[in-house]
Amino acid sequence: MCQQRKIVMKNNKLSVFLFVLTCSATILLLEGCHKDNTRTYTILKPVYKDKASVIAAINGNATESFSHPGKIYIKDNLIFINEIDKGIHIIDNSDPSHPQQISFLDIPGNEDIAVKGNILYADMYADLLAIDITDPQSVHVTGKVFHFFMEREFVNGFQPDSNQVIVDWIKKDTTVVIDQNPVVPPIDDCRACMFMLSDASSVPATNGEAGSMAKMVLLKDYLYAISERHSLGIVSVTNASSPHFENNISAGFDLETIYPFEDKLFLGSAEGMFMFDVSDPVQPFSIGTFSHGRACDPVVSDGKYAYITLHAGTECGGNANELDVVNIENLDQSQLVKTYPMTKPTGLCKDGSLLFVCDASVVKIYDAADPSDLKLLNKINSNEPYDVIAHNNVALVVDADGLYQYDYSNVSNIRQLSFISVKE
């Protein structure tokens, strides 16, 4: 079995002014590159709905086309695909050659997914919801943990009323004239706005399996999540339909992803990998770290080795594009085995001795029998692969243009089974 960040700033007039002032200053620096002295901004005005109404409306809508697919999760014959900040697609994958979209759960602010038995856990901005998906076309919310994802209390710099949910944004382009003094674009009639340069050219309940980009995972009867950039949040799901908050601990710095293996958690961060023992589920303790240069880094492990991809050009900083293989047999003294150069790797997974790595425009498949000497067996040409789960000789690849499935039973002759495309 194998296995994006919002700008946070306080909502007050001063911080909005300073943010825009910074943007304006940047524009002045670039003015010499343009023939005119105007700049266009996009002002986003939030659209609200009452939180109780939003939760009550999560009932399994008619299927929707993919638009911006994100995280992937599998459970039995079902695939769950996050539609970034919009909700979750549910797909019947009984026949990987003919997957059927059966439902869409409209969950504003959703980024992550986990499933235990017939209960799906999903974030709705800062809140954690438990949803009964026994009938994916007629679901209902059974439990809530409010204010769990602390970092997402702010949305585009604004902290909404706790009784409301931002369900959409109204976009309005505003052109301003840039002179020697910084110009603040006019603020629309909204309680919070985000400004950015506009580029006109651009049975027993069992757990499922998350991709390597997950920030929320299940391990036995507990849900673990990156609740804030430096914190690990813990929720008991012993009673699956009624999650209960247990603890929140400091777990490292600039945390990005989380991966479970046996009784351990591997947290990928912009600075390294943090390893925790969860033999006491509500009191995890650190058992080791591995540091690297700054970069975003999902991680997977097989118990003996951890595989970490580092990629540059993101908010994490750094310029490394590589795959690090780390020996973790002695957890308090983990050692780098070897670094493999990559183009711009993201998600990865491991199935037996096969290692799958999303890298720029391909998915690479390696023979990882000897981690110090990975052998490239094949490549799957793709567009912008984000994450991959390989299971039962079927690789599911989430790409910028949709969801692909491949038969890799014969690694030298990989066959595409199906494709669900992003709407144009």
VEXDREN-2710 file (C-alpha; in Angstrom, 1 decimal):
% VEXDREN-2710
k/r/px/py/pz
1/MET/0.0/0.0/0.0
2/CYS/1.3/3.4/-0.8
3/GLN/0.7/5.9/0.4
4/GLN/-1.7/25.0/-1.2
5/ARG/-1.1/28.0/2.2
6/LYS/-3.1/31.0/2.8
7/ILE/-1.6/34.4/3.7
8/VAL/-2.5/34.9/7.4
9/MET/-2.7/38.5/8.6
10/LYS/-4.9/40.3/11.1
11/ASN/-8.1/41.8/9.9
12/ASN/-7.8/45.4/10.6
13/LYS/-7.5/48.5/8.5
14/LEU/-3.8/49.0/9.3
15/SER/-2.8/45.5/8.2
16/VAL/-4.8/45.8/5.0
17/PHE/-3.2/49.2/4.3
18/LEU/0.3/47.9/5.0
19/PHE/-0.3/44.8/2.8
20/VAL/-1.5/47.0/-0.1
21/LEU/1.3/49.5/0.5
22/THR/3.8/46.7/0.2
23/CYS/2.3/45.6/-3.1
24/SER/2.3/49.2/-4.4
25/ALA/6.0/49.5/-3.5
26/THR/6.8/46.4/-5.4
27/ILE/4.9/47.7/-8.4
28/LEU/7.0/50.9/-8.3
29/LEU/10.2/48.8/-8.5
30/LEU/8.8/47.1/-11.6
31/GLU/7.5/50.3/-13.3
32/GLY/10.5/50.7/-15.6
33/CYS/9.6/47.4/-17.3
34/HIS/6.2/48.7/-18.5
35/LYS/5.2/51.3/-21.1
36/ASP/2.4/52.8/-18.9
37/ASN/1.9/53.6/-15.3
38/THR/-1.2/51.7/-14.5
39/ARG/-1.7/48.4/-12.6
40/THR/-4.7/46.2/-12.4
41/TYR/-5.7/44.5/-9.1
42/THR/-8.3/41.9/-8.4
43/ILE/-10.4/42.7/-5.4
44/LEU/-12.1/39.7/-3.8
45/LYS/-15.3/40.2/-1.9
46/PRO/-16.5/37.3/0.3
47/VAL/-19.9/35.7/0.0
48/TYR/-21.3/34.4/3.3
49/LYS/-23.8/31.8/4.4
50/ASP/-25.0/30.8/7.8
51/LYS/-22.8/28.0/9.1
52/ALA/-25.8/25.9/10.2
53/SER/-27.3/26.2/6.8
54/VAL/-24.1/25.2/5.1
55/ILE/-23.7/22.1/7.2
56/ALA/-27.4/21.1/6.7
57/ALA/-26.9/21.4/3.0
58/ILE/-24.1/18.8/2.9
59/ASN/-26.3/15.9/1.6
60/GLY/-24.6/14.4/-1.5
61/ASN/-25.3/16.6/-4.5
62/ALA/-25.4/15.6/-8.1
63/THR/-21.9/15.0/-9.5
64/GLU/-19.8/18.0/-10.6
65/SER/-16.9/18.2/-13.0
66/PHE/-13.4/18.5/-11.7
67/SER/-12.1/22.0/-11.6
68/HIS/-9.1/22.2/-9.2
69/PRO/-8.5/18.7/-7.9
70/GLY/-6.3/18.4/-4.8
71/LYS/-5.8/15.6/-2.2
72/ILE/-6.7/12.0/-3.0
73/TYR/-8.0/9.3/-0.6
74/ILE/-9.1/5.7/-1.3
75/LYS/-11.3/3.4/0.8
76/ASP/-12.4/0.0/-0.5
77/ASN/-13.9/0.6/-4.0
78/LEU/-14.3/4.3/-3.5
79/ILE/-12.0/7.2/-4.5
80/PHE/-12.3/10.6/-2.8
81/ILE/-10.9/13.6/-4.6
82/ASN/-10.8/17.0/-2.9
83/GLU/-12.0/20.0/-5.0
84/ILE/-9.8/22.6/-3.5
85/ASP/-11.8/24.8/-1.0
86/LYS/-15.1/23.5/-2.6
87/GLY/-15.8/20.0/-1.5
88/ILE/-15.2/16.3/-2.2
89/HIS/-15.9/14.2/-5.3
90/ILE/-16.9/10.5/-4.5
91/ILE/-16.1/8.0/-7.3
92/ASP/-17.1/4.4/-7.5
93/ASN/-13.9/2.6/-8.7
94/SER/-15.2/-1.0/-8.7
95/ASP/-14.0/-1.1/-12.3
96/PRO/-10.9/1.1/-12.6
97/SER/-11.3/1.1/-16.4
98/HIS/-14.7/2.7/-16.0
99/PRO/-14.8/4.8/-12.8
100/GLN/-18.2/6.4/-12.0
101/GLN/-18.6/9.7/-10.3
102/ILE/-21.5/9.2/-7.9
103/SER/-21.7/12.2/-5.7
104/PHE/-20.2/15.6/-4.7
105/LEU/-20.1/16.9/-1.2
106/ASP/-20.3/20.7/-1.1
107/ILE/-17.9/21.6/1.7
108/PRO/-16.5/25.2/1.5
109/GLY/-12.9/25.5/2.6
110/ASN/-12.2/21.7/2.2
111/GLU/-8.7/20.5/1.7
112/ASP/-8.3/17.2/3.4
113/ILE/-10.1/13.8/3.7
114/ALA/-10.1/10.7/5.9
115/VAL/-12.5/7.8/6.1
116/LYS/-13.2/5.3/8.9
117/GLY/-15.9/2.7/8.1
118/ASN/-18.8/4.7/6.7
119/ILE/-17.8/8.0/8.3
120/LEU/-15.9/10.6/6.3
121/TYR/-13.9/13.3/8.1
122/ALA/-13.4/16.6/6.3
123/ASP/-12.2/20.1/7.2
124/MET/-14.5/23.0/6.5
125/TYR/-12.0/25.8/7.0
126/ALA/-11.2/25.7/10.8
127/ASP/-13.8/23.1/11.6
128/LEU/-13.7/19.3/11.4
129/LEU/-16.9/17.5/10.3
130/ALA/-17.8/13.8/10.6
131/ILE/-20.2/12.8/7.7
132/ASP/-22.1/9.6/7.3
133/ILE/-21.6/8.4/3.7
134/THR/-23.4/5.1/4.0
135/ASP/-25.4/6.4/1.0
136/PRO/-23.0/8.8/-0.8
137/GLN/-26.0/10.4/-2.5
138/SER/-27.7/11.1/0.8
139/VAL/-25.2/11.9/3.4
140/HIS/-25.5/13.8/6.7
141/VAL/-23.2/15.4/9.3
142/THR/-23.0/13.4/12.5
143/GLY/-20.4/15.3/14.5
144/LYS/-18.3/18.4/14.6
145/VAL/-15.1/19.7/16.2
146/PHE/-15.2/23.5/15.9
147/HIS/-12.0/25.6/15.6
148/PHE/-9.8/22.6/15.3
149/PHE/-7.7/23.8/12.4
150/MET/-6.4/27.0/14.0
151/GLU/-4.4/28.2/11.1
152/ARG/-7.5/28.3/8.9
153/GLU/-9.4/30.6/11.3
154/PHE/-8.2/33.3/8.8
155/VAL/-9.3/33.2/5.2
156/ASN/-7.5/35.5/2.8
157/GLY/-6.5/37.7/5.8
158/PHE/-10.0/37.8/7.3
159/GLN/-11.4/36.0/10.3
160/PRO/-15.1/35.3/9.6
161/ASP/-17.8/35.4/12.2
162/SER/-17.9/31.9/13.8
163/ASN/-21.5/31.5/12.8
164/GLN/-20.8/32.1/9.1
165/VAL/-18.9/30.4/6.3
166/ILE/-17.3/32.0/3.2
167/VAL/-18.8/30.0/0.4
168/ASP/-17.6/32.1/-2.6
169/TRP/-15.7/35.2/-3.7
170/ILE/-16.9/38.0/-6.0
171/LYS/-14.0/39.2/-8.2
172/LYS/-13.7/42.7/-9.4
173/ASP/-10.8/44.1/-11.4
174/THR/-9.7/47.6/-10.5
175/THR/-7.1/49.6/-12.5
176/VAL/-5.1/52.3/-10.7
177/VAL/-2.5/54.8/-11.8
178/ILE/0.9/54.5/-10.3
179/ASP/2.8/57.7/-9.6
180/GLN/5.7/58.6/-7.3
181/ASN/3.6/57.9/-4.3
182/PRO/2.3/54.4/-3.5
183/VAL/-1.4/54.2/-4.5
184/VAL/-3.8/52.2/-2.4
185/PRO/-6.4/50.5/-4.7
186/PRO/-9.9/51.5/-3.7
187/ILE/-11.4/49.1/-1.1
188/ASP/-14.7/47.7/-2.2
189/ASP/-17.7/47.6/0.1
190/CYS/-16.6/44.4/1.8
191/ARG/-15.4/43.3/5.3
192/ALA/-12.3/41.7/3.9
193/CYS/-10.5/42.0/0.6
194/MET/-7.4/40.3/-0.8
195/PHE/-5.4/42.2/-3.4
196/MET/-3.1/40.7/-6.0
197/LEU/-1.7/41.6/-9.4
198/SER/-3.9/40.5/-12.2
199/ASP/-2.2/38.7/-15.1
200/ALA/-4.6/38.7/-18.0
201/SER/-2.4/36.1/-19.9
202/SER/-2.4/33.5/-17.3
203/VAL/-18.1/-4.3/8.9
204/PRO/-15.4/-3.5/11.6
205/ALA/-14.7/0.1/10.8
206/THR/-11.5/0.1/8.8
207/ASN/-9.5/3.2/7.7
208/GLY/-8.8/4.2/4.1
209/GLU/-5.5/5.4/2.7
210/ALA/-4.4/9.0/2.1
211/GLY/-1.9/10.3/-0.4
212/SER/1.5/11.6/0.6
213/MET/0.3/15.3/0.5
214/ALA/-2.2/14.7/3.3
215/LYS/-2.3/17.0/6.4
216/MET/-4.9/14.8/8.2
217/VAL/-4.6/11.0/8.7
218/LEU/-6.2/8.2/10.7
219/LEU/-4.3/5.8/12.8
220/LYS/-6.5/3.1/14.4
221/ASP/-9.0/5.1/16.5
222/TYR/-7.4/8.5/16.3
223/LEU/-7.3/11.3/13.8
224/TYR/-4.1/13.3/13.6
225/ALA/-3.8/16.5/11.7
226/ILE/-1.6/19.5/11.3
227/SER/-3.9/21.9/13.2
228/GLU/-1.6/24.9/12.9
229/ARG/1.8/25.4/11.2
230/HIS/3.7/24.1/14.2
231/SER/1.1/21.9/15.9
232/LEU/-0.3/18.4/15.8
233/GLY/-3.9/18.1/16.7
234/ILE/-5.4/14.8/18.0
235/VAL/-9.1/13.7/17.9
236/SER/-10.5/10.5/19.2
237/VAL/-12.7/8.7/16.6
238/THR/-13.4/5.7/18.8
239/ASN/-17.0/6.6/18.3
240/ALA/-16.6/7.3/14.6
241/SER/-19.7/9.4/14.1
242/SER/-18.9/11.6/17.1
243/PRO/-15.3/12.8/17.0
244/HIS/-13.9/14.2/20.3
245/PHE/-11.0/16.6/20.7
246/GLU/-8.2/15.1/22.8
247/ASN/-5.0/17.1/22.6
248/ASN/-2.8/19.6/20.6
249/ILE/1.0/19.4/20.9
250/SER/3.9/21.4/19.5
251/ALA/5.4/19.1/16.9
252/GLY/8.0/21.0/14.9
253/PHE/8.2/24.0/12.6
254/ASP/6.6/24.8/9.3
255/LEU/4.7/21.5/9.1
256/GLU/3.4/20.5/5.7
257/THR/2.4/16.8/5.5
258/ILE/1.7/13.8/7.8
259/TYR/2.2/10.1/7.1
260/PRO/1.3/7.2/9.5
261/PHE/3.1/3.9/9.7
262/GLU/2.4/1.3/12.4
263/ASP/2.6/3.2/15.6
264/LYS/4.6/6.2/14.2
265/LEU/3.9/9.5/12.5
266/PHE/6.2/11.1/10.0
267/LEU/5.7/14.8/9.7
268/GLY/7.2/16.6/6.6
269/SER/8.1/20.2/7.1
270/ALA/9.8/23.0/5.2
271/GLU/12.9/22.3/7.4
272/GLY/13.0/18.6/7.8
273/MET/11.2/15.5/9.0
274/PHE/9.8/15.1/12.5
275/MET/9.1/11.5/13.8
276/PHE/6.7/10.7/16.7
277/ASP/5.8/7.6/18.6
278/VAL/2.0/7.3/19.1
279/SER/1.9/4.2/21.2
280/ASP/0.2/6.5/23.7
281/PRO/-2.3/7.9/21.1
282/VAL/-3.1/11.1/22.9
283/GLN/0.5/11.9/24.1
284/PRO/2.8/11.4/21.1
285/PHE/6.5/11.9/21.9
286/SER/9.3/12.8/19.6
287/ILE/11.6/10.0/18.6
288/GLY/13.9/11.8/16.1
289/THR/14.3/14.4/13.4
290/PHE/16.0/14.7/10.1
291/SER/17.0/18.2/8.9
292/HIS/17.4/19.4/5.3
293/GLY/17.6/22.7/3.5
294/ARG/14.3/24.6/3.3
295/ALA/11.8/23.1/0.8
296/CYS/8.3/21.6/0.8
297/ASP/8.6/17.9/1.5
298/PRO/6.1/15.2/1.6
299/VAL/7.4/11.9/3.1
300/VAL/6.5/8.2/3.1
301/SER/8.1/5.4/4.9
302/ASP/8.3/1.6/4.9
303/GLY/9.6/1.3/8.5
304/LYS/13.2/1.0/7.6
305/TYR/13.6/3.9/5.3
306/ALA/11.9/7.3/4.8
307/TYR/11.6/8.8/1.3
308/ILE/11.3/12.6/1.1
309/THR/10.8/14.7/-1.9
310/LEU/12.0/18.4/-1.8
311/HIS/10.8/20.9/-4.3
312/ALA/11.6/24.6/-4.8
313/GLY/9.6/27.6/-6.1
314/THR/7.0/27.5/-3.3
315/GLU/6.2/29.5/-0.2
316/CYS/8.4/27.0/1.7
317/GLY/11.5/28.7/0.3
318/GLY/14.7/27.0/-0.8
319/ASN/15.9/25.8/-4.2
320/ALA/16.3/22.1/-3.7
321/ASN/14.7/19.6/-6.1
322/GLU/15.6/16.2/-5.0
323/LEU/14.6/12.9/-3.4
324/ASP/16.3/12.1/-0.1
325/VAL/16.4/8.5/1.2
326/VAL/16.9/8.3/5.0
327/ASN/17.7/5.2/7.1
328/ILE/15.4/5.4/10.1
329/GLU/16.1/2.0/11.7
330/ASN/17.8/3.9/14.5
331/LEU/15.2/6.7/14.8
332/ASP/17.2/8.9/17.1
333/GLN/20.1/8.8/14.8
334/SER/18.5/8.8/11.3
335/GLN/21.1/8.9/8.5
336/LEU/20.9/10.2/4.9
337/VAL/21.5/7.2/2.6
338/LYS/21.5/9.0/-0.7
339/THR/20.1/12.1/-2.5
340/TYR/18.7/11.7/-6.0
341/PRO/18.4/14.8/-8.2
342/MET/14.9/15.6/-9.5
343/THR/13.2/18.3/-11.6
344/LYS/10.4/19.4/-9.3
345/PRO/9.0/16.4/-7.3
346/THR/5.8/16.5/-5.3
347/GLY/3.8/13.4/-4.1
348/LEU/5.1/9.9/-3.9
349/CYS/4.2/6.4/-2.6
350/LYS/5.7/3.0/-2.2
351/ASP/4.2/-0.4/-3.0
352/GLY/6.5/-3.3/-2.0
353/SER/9.8/-2.6/-3.7
354/LEU/8.4/-0.1/-6.2
355/LEU/8.7/3.6/-5.5
356/PHE/6.5/6.0/-7.4
357/VAL/7.5/9.7/-7.5
358/CYS/5.6/12.6/-9.2
359/ASP/8.3/14.8/-10.8
360/ALA/7.4/17.8/-13.0
361/SER/5.7/16.2/-16.1
362/VAL/6.2/12.5/-15.3
363/VAL/5.6/9.9/-12.7
364/LYS/8.8/7.9/-12.2
365/ILE/8.7/4.3/-11.1
366/TYR/11.8/2.9/-9.3
367/ASP/13.0/-0.4/-8.2
368/ALA/13.8/0.5/-4.5
369/ALA/15.0/-2.9/-3.4
370/ASP/18.3/-1.2/-2.7
371/PRO/17.5/2.3/-1.4
372/SER/21.1/3.3/-2.0
373/ASP/20.9/2.4/-5.6
374/LEU/17.4/3.2/-6.9
375/LYS/16.9/1.9/-10.5
376/LEU/14.5/3.8/-12.8
377/LEU/12.2/1.2/-14.3
378/ASN/9.7/3.3/-16.3
379/LYS/8.1/6.7/-16.5
380/ILE/4.4/7.7/-17.0
381/ASN/4.1/10.9/-19.0
382/SER/1.8/13.3/-17.4
383/ASN/0.9/17.0/-17.3
384/GLU/1.5/18.3/-13.7
385/PRO/1.2/15.2/-11.4
386/TYR/0.5/16.2/-7.8
387/ASP/0.1/13.0/-5.9
388/VAL/0.0/9.2/-6.5
389/ILE/-1.4/6.2/-4.6
390/ALA/-0.4/2.7/-5.9
391/HIS/-2.6/-0.2/-4.8
392/ASN/-3.4/-3.6/-6.2
393/ASN/-1.4/-2.9/-9.4
394/VAL/-3.4/0.2/-10.1
395/ALA/-1.7/3.6/-9.8
396/LEU/-4.1/6.6/-9.2
397/VAL/-2.5/9.9/-10.3
398/VAL/-4.0/13.3/-9.4
399/ASP/-2.9/15.7/-12.1
400/ALA/-3.6/19.3/-12.9
401/ASP/-5.9/18.1/-15.7
402/GLY/-7.7/15.4/-13.8
403/LEU/-7.5/11.9/-12.4
404/TYR/-5.6/9.1/-14.2
405/GLN/-5.5/5.4/-13.4
406/TYR/-2.8/3.0/-14.7
407/ASP/-2.3/-0.7/-14.6
408/TYR/1.4/-1.4/-13.6
409/SER/1.1/-5.1/-13.2
410/ASN/3.8/-5.2/-15.9
411/VAL/6.1/-2.3/-15.0
412/SER/7.7/-2.4/-18.4
413/ASN/4.4/-2.0/-20.1
414/ILE/2.2/0.3/-18.1
415/ARG/-1.3/0.8/-19.5
416/GLN/-3.7/3.7/-18.9
417/LEU/-7.0/2.4/-17.6
418/SER/-9.1/5.6/-17.3
419/PHE/-9.1/9.3/-17.1
420/ILE/-11.6/11.8/-15.6
421/SER/-10.8/15.3/-17.0
422/VAL/-10.9/18.7/-15.5
423/LYS/-13.6/20.8/-17.1
424/GLU/-12.4/23.4/-19.7
END
